[in-house]
Amino acid sequence: MITFLILLVLVLLIGLGLPVAVSLGLTAVGFYALQGDMRILSMLPQRMFSATTGFTLLAIPFFILAGNLMNTGGITHRIFRFADACVGHVRGGLGQVNVLASLLFSGMSGAAVADAAGLGQVELKAMADKGYDPDFSAAITAASSTIGPVFPPSIPFVLYSSITGVSVSKLFLAGVVPGLLMALALMAAVWIVAWLHKMPRRDHIAWREIGASFLDAALSLLTPIIIIAGIFGGLFTPTEAGVAASAYALVLSMFIYREIKPSQLPRILWETLQHTIRVMFVIAAAGFFGWMLVHQRVPNQLVTSMLELSENPAVLMAIVVLVLLILGLFLEGIAVIVLTVPLFLPVMTEIGVDPVQFGVIMIMCSMVGLLTPPVGMVLFAVSSVAGLSVGRLSKALMPYLLGIAFVLLLVVTVPAVSVWLPNLVMGP
């Protein structure tokens, strides 16, 4: 009964239009205020502060900064040109380039919105100049940006690790195969759409031009190699990798490419600060809310209730995935993670699901939420940049959502898709 009331109040507050962080905080504060337990309420500041002080969370602002620097410093343009040289001749042309460029950029920033807002503008302009249908261009731009939080490095994986204690390195490795499969699924969807609409193909370009585009982008393409090699070579932790990515992007943009001037740095830092504050406020409020759930034994009650509903692991997994997808319709990805991980991880552990696999499932479910109305952040970002209505863009996204859903189904039903690589490299 307590569980139902808590979740009902939370849903009502979110439904009234209050920010997720405020809704989480008010629900927890209201619960203890009604009980008259001022001793617990006095712990609110301490709980909110401690939720944001984990060393792992330091990676978040630095990966956000890295993405902002890359979008401003000419790195995204070079990545796009190289991707065009590699796959621009495949049916679907710049649609295929869009997916490959997003995959390459995802190995640097780890944020879907950064991809959609930065690289997305480059992709949309290039496709518009070539006469591509705006619905097709906007849809694949939005869909391909969701590769970023799955393929390492990944801001959502950092957050999941801070909540669960699961190794960030393992989570990063777990995202490699699903991220590549997402790219392949989207490229296949682009090919099918292009074939159905008889889109033109361009000829292969000269190897000399491919080599020139590679050399121009080579230093940019070193970023994911530096990050991954540094982590697994023991040079720095996954948290410190964010600092390394930001520093490398800054050096490239200011001193090598010379596309960022010192006068632009305050604006870049201010945008990073604003984005970081929004994320950390949700995490802080969720810290107290999550502690309230544990204090009231809500996860234990949920485990008991779900096991009474069914003892079949497949049925329970299907229920959890369905709930995550429904929540993704109304909440941003970070909110879904901080709200549901404390609730569902005990259920997953009880039925024998690897926490690493569950982490990939959760992030992929939240990626579907980014592309679906009424609160899909990437959907709205691309809709705004492309000048299309949300309804029109949502319709155009259907083939690509099916591709992402297929990969999600693989991750759910075949654990090896997500856990094989981390177990191979780091052991079970």
N, C-alpha and C positions, 0 to 999 in steps of 0.2 A: 504493500500500500504506500509506504514511504517513497519507494522507488518511483512509482507511478506519479505521485504528487510532485516530486522534484522535477521529473522530466516534463510533466504537463506545464508547470509554471515556466520552465525554461523555453518550451516551444511557444507558449503564449507571448512571452516577452519578445522573442525573436519575431513572431508573427506581427507584433505591434510596430515593428520597424526599428527597435533598439539595436545598436551595434552588438555584435556577438560578445565582445569582451564585457560590455556593460550588463548584458543579459546573464552571463555566467556569474559575474560578481553579485548582482542583485539577488539572484536565486539563492546563492549560498548565504549571503548576509541576511536575507529575509527569513530563511529557514531557522537560523540560530537566534535571530531577534524575536521571532514568535515563540521560541522556546525559552526566551529570557536568559539565555546562556551567554552572559557578557564576557566570561572568561575566555570562551572560544573566540568570540568576536574580536577580542583584544589581540588575537594572534593573526588577524587578517594582514596587517602590513608585513609581518615577518614571513608569512607563507607566500605572499605575492613576491616579496623580494627574493626569497630563496629559490622560487621557481625560475627566476631569470639569471641566476648566478652560476649556472653550470658551465664548466670550461668548454664543453662541446658547443654550447650555444654561441660562443664567440665567432664561430665560423659563419653564422648567418649574415651579420653586417658586412663581412669581408667579401663573401660571394656576391652579395647585392652590389657592393662597390665595384667588384670586378666586372659584373655585367654592365653597369653604367659606363665604366671606362671603355669597355670594348665597343659599346654602341656609339660612343662619342668619338673614339680615337681612330676610326677607320678600319678596325679589325674585322667588323662584320662585313664590310664591303669586300674585303679581300677574300674572306671565307666564301661569300656568295659567288664571286668570280671563279674561284677554283672549283666549286661544286658545279657550276654551269659548264665549265670545260670538261668535267668528268662524265656527267650524265645528261647534259642538255640535249643530246641527240636521241635519247630514248623517247618512245611515244609518251606524250604528256609534257615533254620538254621542260619548261621552267617549273612545272608542278613537281617533277622528279628532283630538280635542283633544289626546290623549296625544302623537300624532306631531307636530302643529304646535308644541306647547309644547316638545318636545325639540329641534325644529329651531331655535326661537328661543333656547332656553337654550344650544344648541351654539355659537351665535355669541358666547358670553361665556366659557365655561369650557374647552372643548376636551378634556374627559375623560369617557369613557363611564361610569366607575364613579361619578364625582361626580354625573352625571345620574341614574343608577340609584338611588343612595343618597339623594340629596337630593330632586330633583324627583319621583323615582319614588314616594317615600312620599306626597307630596301627591296624585299621580295615583291610586295604589292606594286611598287613603282615599276620595277623591271617587267612584271607580267602585264601591267597596263600598257607600257610602251610597246610591247609585242602584240597587243590586241587580244589578250586572253579575256575570256568571259569573267566579269568581276565576281560573280557568285563562286565560280570554280577557284579563282585566285584567293579570295578571302577564306573559303572553307578549308583549303589545304594549308594555308598559312596558320589558321587557328589550330587545326588538328596536329600539324607537325610540331608546334611549339610545346605540346604536352610531352614530347620525348624528353625534354630538359630535366624535369624532376625525377625521371626514372633512371636515365643513363647517368653514371657518375661524372662529376660530383653532384650532389643533390641536397638542396636546402631541406625539403621534407624528411629525407632520411636522417639528417642531422637532428632534426626535431624529434623524430621517432626514437632515435638512439638516446636522446637526453631524457625521455620519459621512461623508456624500458630498460636502459642499461645495456642493450645489445650493441656489439661492436660496430662502430661506424664503418670501419674498413670492410667488415663482412657485408654490411648493407650496400656499400658502394659496389662491391663485386657482384652482389646478388642482382643489381640493376642492369648489369652489362647485357646479358642474354635477352631479358625482356625488352630492353631498350632497342637492341638491334632488331628483334622480332617486330616491334612496333614500327620501326622504319621500313622494314620489308613489307609489312601489311599495308602501310599507307602508300608505298610505291606501287604495290599491286593494285590497290584501289584507284590510284591515279591512272594507271595504265588502262584499267577497265573503263573508267569514265571517259578517258581520252579516246579509246577505241569506239565506244558507243556514240560519241559525239564527233567522231572522225576529225580529231584535232590534227593539225599538221606536225610533221617532224622536220627537224633541221638536219643537215648533213653533219657527219663527223668533222670536227675541226682538226687542224694540223697538230701533229705531236709537238711542234715547236711552241704553239700557243698554249697547249696544255702545260708544257714545261715552264713557260714563262709565268703562267698563273700560279703554278705550284711554288715557284721561287718567290713570287710576290707574297704568297700567303704562308710560306714555310715557317717564319718566326711565330705567326699567329697559331699555326697548327701545332706548334711545340707545347702550347699551354697545357692541354690535357695530358700529354706525355710527361711533362714536368710534375704535374699534380699526382698522377697515378704512380709514376716511378718513385717520386719522393716519398709518398706514403708507404709503399711496400718495400722501398729500399731503406727505410728507417731514418731518412733525412729529416722528416717532420711528421707530426701527427695530422690526422684529417682536419682538425681545427686549424692548425698552423698552415695547412694547404690553402685555406681561404686567404690568408695573409700573403702567401707566396703568389697566388693567382693575381691578387690586386697589385702587388708590387711589380710583377712581370708586365701586367697590362699597362700600368702607369709608365714604366720605362719604354715599352714599345710605342705607346701613343704619343708621349712627349718628346722622347729623344731620338727614336728611330724613324717613326712615321711623321712626327712633328705635326700632328693633326689636333692636338690639345694644347691650348695656350694656358699659362699660369692663371690668367684671368677667368678661365672656365672652371677651374677646380672648385671654387666655393659653391657654384651651382650644382656640380656633380655630387659634392659631399652633402649638400643640403637635401638633395633628392634621396640620397642613400639614407640619411638620418631619418627623413620622414617615413620611408618604407620600413626601416628597422623599428621605429617606434610603434607603428601599427602592428607589426608582427609581435613585438615583445609585450605590448599591452594585452593582446589576446593570451599569450603564454602566462603572463602574471595572473590574470583573472582566472585562467584555467587551473593554475597552481592551487589556489584556495578552493575552487570548486571540486577539483579532483581529490584534494585532501578531505573535503566534506563527504564525498562518496565513499572513500575508504573508511572514514570515521563512523559512517552509518551502515557499513557493511553492504553497500549496494552491489558491488561486484559479486560478492558471495551469493546474495539473493538472486542475482541475474543468472549466475552459473547454475544454481539449483533449479530455477524456473525453466531454463532452456533444456537442461538435461531431463526434466520431467516431461517436457514437450516432445522430445525425441532423443534417443541415444545414438542415432545414426550420425556419424561424423559428417557425411555428405549433406544430409538435411540441415544440420546445424550450420555448416559452412555456407550453404545456399541462403539461409536466413540472414546470417551476418552480412554477406555480400549484398543482399537485397537492401538491408537497412542502410549500409554504407552508401549505396547508389542513390537511395531516396534522400538521405541527408545531404548528399552532394548537390541535389537540386536546389537546396535552400541555404546551404552554408558554404563558405569558402574552404578550400582544402585544409589549411592550417587549423581552422576551427574544428573540422571533422576529426582530425588527428588528435588534438588535445582533448576533445570531448569523449571520443569512443575508445581510444587505446586502453585507458584504465578499466573500461567496462568489458570490452570484448577479449582482451589478451588472456585473462584467466580462463575464459571459455575455450579459446583456441588451445591453450596449454593443456586443459583437461582432456581434450579429444586428440591430443598428440600432434598438433600442427606446430611446425618449427616457427619460432618468433621471427626469424629472418624471412621465411616465406610469407608470413602474415604481414610483415612490413611492406613487402612488394605489393601484395594484394591491396593493402590499404591505400598506398600511394597511387596505384593504378585506378582504383575506384574514385579517388579524389580528382584524378585527371579527367575522368568522364564528367564529373561535376563541373569542372572548369569550362566545359563545352556545352552545357545544357542550361536553358533558362529555368528559373527566373534570376539566378544569382551567379551565373558563370562568368568569372572575371575575365578570362581570355575571350569568351564570346563577346562581351561588351567592349573589350579593348580593341579587338579586330573590327567589330561592327563600327566603332567610332572612326578608326583610321581609314577603313574602306568606304565609309559613307553608305553602308547597307543597313536595312532594318534588321533587328534581332531575329524576327520571324523568318525572313528571307534567308539569312545566314544559317539559321538552325536547320532549315530544310536542305540546304546545300551540303550540310555537314554529315548527313545520314550515312553515305557510303564509307566515310572515314571513321565514324563512330562504330560502325559494324566491324571494321578492321581492328580497332582498339579493343572492342568487346571480345573478339576472337582470341586475341593475345591474352586478355584477362582470364578468359576461360581456360586457356592452356596453363597459366600460372596457378590457377585454383586447382585444376585436376591433375597436373603433372608437377609435383614438388621439385623435381630435378631441374626444371626450367629456371628456377630462382636459386636453389641451394647447391646445385652441382659445382659451380665455379668457386664460390666461397669455401666449400668443403674441400675442394681440390687444392686450393692455394693455401688456406689457413687451417684446414683440418675441421672435423665435425665439432 
